[in-house]
Amino acid sequence: MSLRVKAVCFDLDDTLWPVQPVLQRAERLMHEFLEREHPRLAACFGSQELWEERMSLAREHPQFAHHMTWLRTEALRRLAVRHAHDPAVGEAAFSVFKAARNEVDVYADVTPSLQRLAQRFRLATFSNGNADVDAMSIGNHFEVTLNAESVGYAKPHVEAFLAISRALGLPPREILYVGDSPQADVQGALGAGCRAVWVNRQGSEWPAQLEARADLEVASLTELVDHLHG
């Protein structure tokens, strides 16, 4: 199948790196910071309580449900105040989390694939998460780096993909979106008029309830590059 596009836009988490080890390490380092600097507060809550506070905030403020930085910081601030601590502890704790959030181990195929793709295509990223790709070693490959926080919409909302189109100055049909989520990435991209690639690293079955299929399914970025350069 020929994919005549001018730009390739990537999802980040679980497309370019496995995200759960990153989040688990970031939360552990953040809690260790609290144990060192604010031990009484650290003893009052763990990761489950923090997650529940974030979910509560998302329900209370649906207009910020896509804003991971606000949700995490505000949850920490609320817990600090609830347990008689300065709310500024929330910002300090989140800064520890944020630094660790950007320390990722990309899949082995990522860097060489980006190097090859950059020879022929304009490259971009759009993530629903708050990882800062510009702070990473692979950041120099991307002309445009957007996320739900900066745009105000999360995938699969059509406005997320139209923001990519506007930033690149290209019509959606000339943009190939690459991601691991059948719904957020593939369905969202197709609904906005982009082309779409499903990165299926785990060999999963396509969800039966989703009718529209990706233009291409690959098990690695190497396979994607070989197809585009074929």
C-alpha positions as CSV (number, residue, x, y, z in Angstrom):
1,M,0.0,0.0,0.0
2,S,1.4,3.4,-1.0
3,L,1.3,6.1,1.6
4,R,2.0,9.4,-0.2
5,V,2.6,11.7,2.7
6,K,5.0,14.6,3.5
7,A,5.1,14.4,7.2
8,V,5.1,11.6,9.9
9,C,3.8,12.5,13.3
10,F,4.4,10.2,16.3
11,D,2.6,9.4,19.5
12,L,5.2,9.0,22.3
13,D,4.2,6.8,25.2
14,D,4.3,3.1,24.3
15,T,5.1,4.0,20.7
16,L,8.6,5.4,21.1
17,W,9.3,4.0,24.6
18,P,7.5,1.8,27.2
19,V,5.7,4.2,29.5
20,Q,4.9,2.2,32.6
21,P,8.5,1.8,33.8
22,V,9.0,5.5,33.3
23,L,5.9,6.5,35.4
24,Q,6.7,3.9,38.1
25,R,10.2,5.3,38.5
26,A,9.1,8.9,38.4
27,E,6.5,8.3,41.1
28,R,9.0,6.3,43.2
29,L,11.6,9.2,43.0
30,M,8.9,11.7,43.9
31,H,7.8,9.7,46.9
32,E,11.4,9.4,48.0
33,F,11.8,13.1,47.8
34,L,8.8,13.6,50.0
35,E,10.1,11.0,52.5
36,R,13.4,13.0,52.7
37,E,12.0,16.5,52.8
38,H,8.5,16.1,54.2
39,P,8.3,12.7,56.0
40,R,5.1,13.3,57.8
41,L,3.3,14.2,54.6
42,A,4.9,11.2,52.8
43,A,3.4,8.9,55.4
44,C,-0.1,10.2,54.7
45,F,-0.6,9.0,51.1
46,G,0.8,6.7,48.4
47,S,0.4,6.2,44.7
48,Q,-3.2,4.9,45.0
49,E,-4.4,8.0,47.0
50,L,-2.6,10.3,44.5
51,W,-4.3,8.5,41.6
52,E,-7.7,8.8,43.2
53,E,-7.2,12.5,43.9
54,R,-6.3,13.0,40.2
55,M,-9.4,11.2,39.0
56,S,-11.5,13.3,41.4
57,L,-10.1,16.5,40.0
58,A,-10.7,15.3,36.4
59,R,-14.4,14.8,37.3
60,E,-14.7,18.1,39.1
61,H,-12.9,20.0,36.3
62,P,-13.5,18.2,33.0
63,Q,-12.1,21.1,31.1
64,F,-8.7,20.2,32.5
65,A,-9.1,16.4,32.2
66,H,-6.5,16.4,29.3
67,H,-4.0,18.5,31.3
68,M,-1.7,15.9,33.0
69,T,0.6,18.5,34.5
70,W,-2.2,20.4,36.2
71,L,-3.9,17.3,37.5
72,R,-0.7,15.9,39.0
73,T,0.4,19.2,40.5
74,E,-3.0,20.2,41.9
75,A,-3.5,16.7,43.4
76,L,-0.2,17.1,45.2
77,R,-1.2,20.6,46.4
78,R,-4.6,19.4,47.7
79,L,-3.1,16.5,49.5
80,A,-0.4,18.8,51.1
81,V,-3.1,21.2,52.3
82,R,-5.3,18.4,53.5
83,H,-2.5,17.2,55.7
84,A,-1.5,20.7,57.0
85,H,1.5,21.3,54.7
86,D,2.4,24.2,52.5
87,P,0.8,23.8,49.1
88,A,4.1,24.7,47.5
89,V,5.3,21.2,48.4
90,G,3.1,20.1,45.5
91,E,5.1,22.1,42.9
92,A,8.4,20.9,44.4
93,A,7.3,17.2,44.4
94,F,6.0,17.5,40.8
95,S,9.3,19.0,39.6
96,V,11.0,15.8,40.8
97,F,8.4,13.7,38.9
98,K,8.7,15.8,35.8
99,A,12.4,15.4,35.6
100,A,12.2,11.6,35.9
101,R,9.2,11.6,33.4
102,N,11.6,12.8,30.7
103,E,14.3,10.1,31.4
104,V,13.1,7.4,29.0
105,D,14.7,4.4,27.3
106,V,13.5,4.4,23.8
107,Y,12.9,1.2,22.0
108,A,16.0,0.0,20.1
109,D,14.4,0.7,16.7
110,V,13.5,4.3,17.4
111,T,16.6,6.3,16.9
112,P,17.8,4.6,13.7
113,S,14.3,4.8,12.3
114,L,14.0,8.5,13.0
115,Q,17.3,9.1,11.4
116,R,16.2,7.4,8.2
117,L,12.8,9.0,8.2
118,A,14.2,12.5,8.6
119,Q,16.0,12.1,5.3
120,R,12.6,12.1,3.4
121,F,9.9,13.4,5.7
122,R,9.1,16.2,8.1
123,L,8.7,14.7,11.6
124,A,6.5,15.8,14.4
125,T,5.0,14.4,17.7
126,F,1.7,14.8,19.5
127,S,1.1,13.1,22.8
128,N,-1.8,13.1,25.3
129,G,0.8,12.9,28.1
130,N,3.2,15.5,29.4
131,A,6.6,14.1,28.4
132,D,8.9,16.8,27.0
133,V,10.5,15.3,23.9
134,D,12.6,18.4,23.3
135,A,14.4,17.5,26.6
136,M,15.4,14.1,25.2
137,S,18.2,13.0,22.9
138,I,15.7,12.2,20.1
139,G,14.2,15.7,20.3
140,N,16.3,17.2,17.5
141,H,14.6,14.9,14.9
142,F,11.2,16.7,15.3
143,E,10.2,19.9,13.6
144,V,6.9,20.2,15.6
145,T,6.2,18.8,19.1
146,L,2.7,19.3,20.5
147,N,0.7,17.7,23.3
148,A,-2.9,17.9,24.6
149,E,-1.9,20.5,27.2
150,S,-0.5,22.9,24.7
151,V,-3.4,22.5,22.2
152,G,-6.3,22.1,24.6
153,Y,-7.6,18.9,23.1
154,A,-6.6,15.3,23.6
155,K,-6.6,12.5,21.0
156,P,-8.9,11.2,19.5
157,H,-10.5,14.6,19.3
158,V,-10.3,15.9,15.7
159,E,-8.9,19.2,16.9
160,A,-5.7,17.5,18.2
161,F,-4.9,16.3,14.7
162,L,-6.0,19.5,13.0
163,A,-3.5,21.3,15.4
164,I,-0.8,19.1,13.9
165,S,-2.0,20.0,10.4
166,R,-1.8,23.7,11.2
167,A,1.6,23.5,12.8
168,L,3.1,21.7,9.8
169,G,1.2,23.8,7.3
170,L,0.0,20.6,5.5
171,P,-3.5,19.2,4.8
172,P,-4.3,16.2,7.0
173,R,-4.1,13.8,4.0
174,E,-0.4,14.5,3.7
175,I,0.3,13.6,7.3
176,L,0.9,10.1,8.5
177,Y,0.1,9.6,12.2
178,V,1.9,6.7,14.0
179,G,0.7,5.3,17.3
180,D,0.0,2.3,19.5
181,S,-3.6,3.1,20.4
182,P,-6.3,1.8,18.0
183,Q,-8.8,4.4,19.2
184,A,-6.9,7.4,20.3
185,D,-4.2,7.2,17.5
186,V,-5.7,5.3,14.6
187,Q,-9.4,6.2,14.8
188,G,-8.6,9.8,15.8
189,A,-6.2,10.3,12.9
190,L,-8.5,8.7,10.3
191,G,-11.4,10.8,11.6
192,A,-9.4,13.9,11.0
193,G,-8.4,12.9,7.4
194,C,-4.9,11.9,8.2
195,R,-3.3,8.6,7.2
196,A,-2.6,6.2,10.1
197,V,-0.2,3.5,11.2
198,W,-0.9,1.1,14.1
199,V,2.3,0.2,15.9
200,N,1.4,-3.2,17.4
201,R,4.5,-4.2,19.3
202,Q,2.6,-6.8,21.4
203,G,0.9,-8.6,18.6
204,S,-2.6,-7.7,19.8
205,E,-5.8,-8.3,18.0
206,W,-7.5,-5.3,16.4
207,P,-10.5,-4.3,18.6
208,A,-13.6,-5.8,17.0
209,Q,-15.8,-2.8,17.8
210,L,-13.6,-0.5,15.7
211,E,-14.6,-0.7,12.0
212,A,-12.0,1.6,10.4
213,R,-8.6,0.0,10.2
214,A,-5.2,1.6,10.0
215,D,-3.6,2.1,6.6
216,L,-0.7,0.0,7.8
217,E,0.0,-2.2,10.8
218,V,3.6,-2.7,11.9
219,A,5.4,-4.5,14.8
220,S,8.2,-2.0,14.9
221,L,9.4,1.4,13.4
222,T,11.9,-0.5,11.4
223,E,9.1,-2.2,9.5
224,L,7.4,1.2,9.0
225,V,10.6,2.7,7.6
226,D,11.2,-0.2,5.3
227,H,7.6,0.2,4.0
228,L,7.9,3.9,3.4
229,H,11.3,3.6,1.7
230,G,10.2,0.6,-0.3
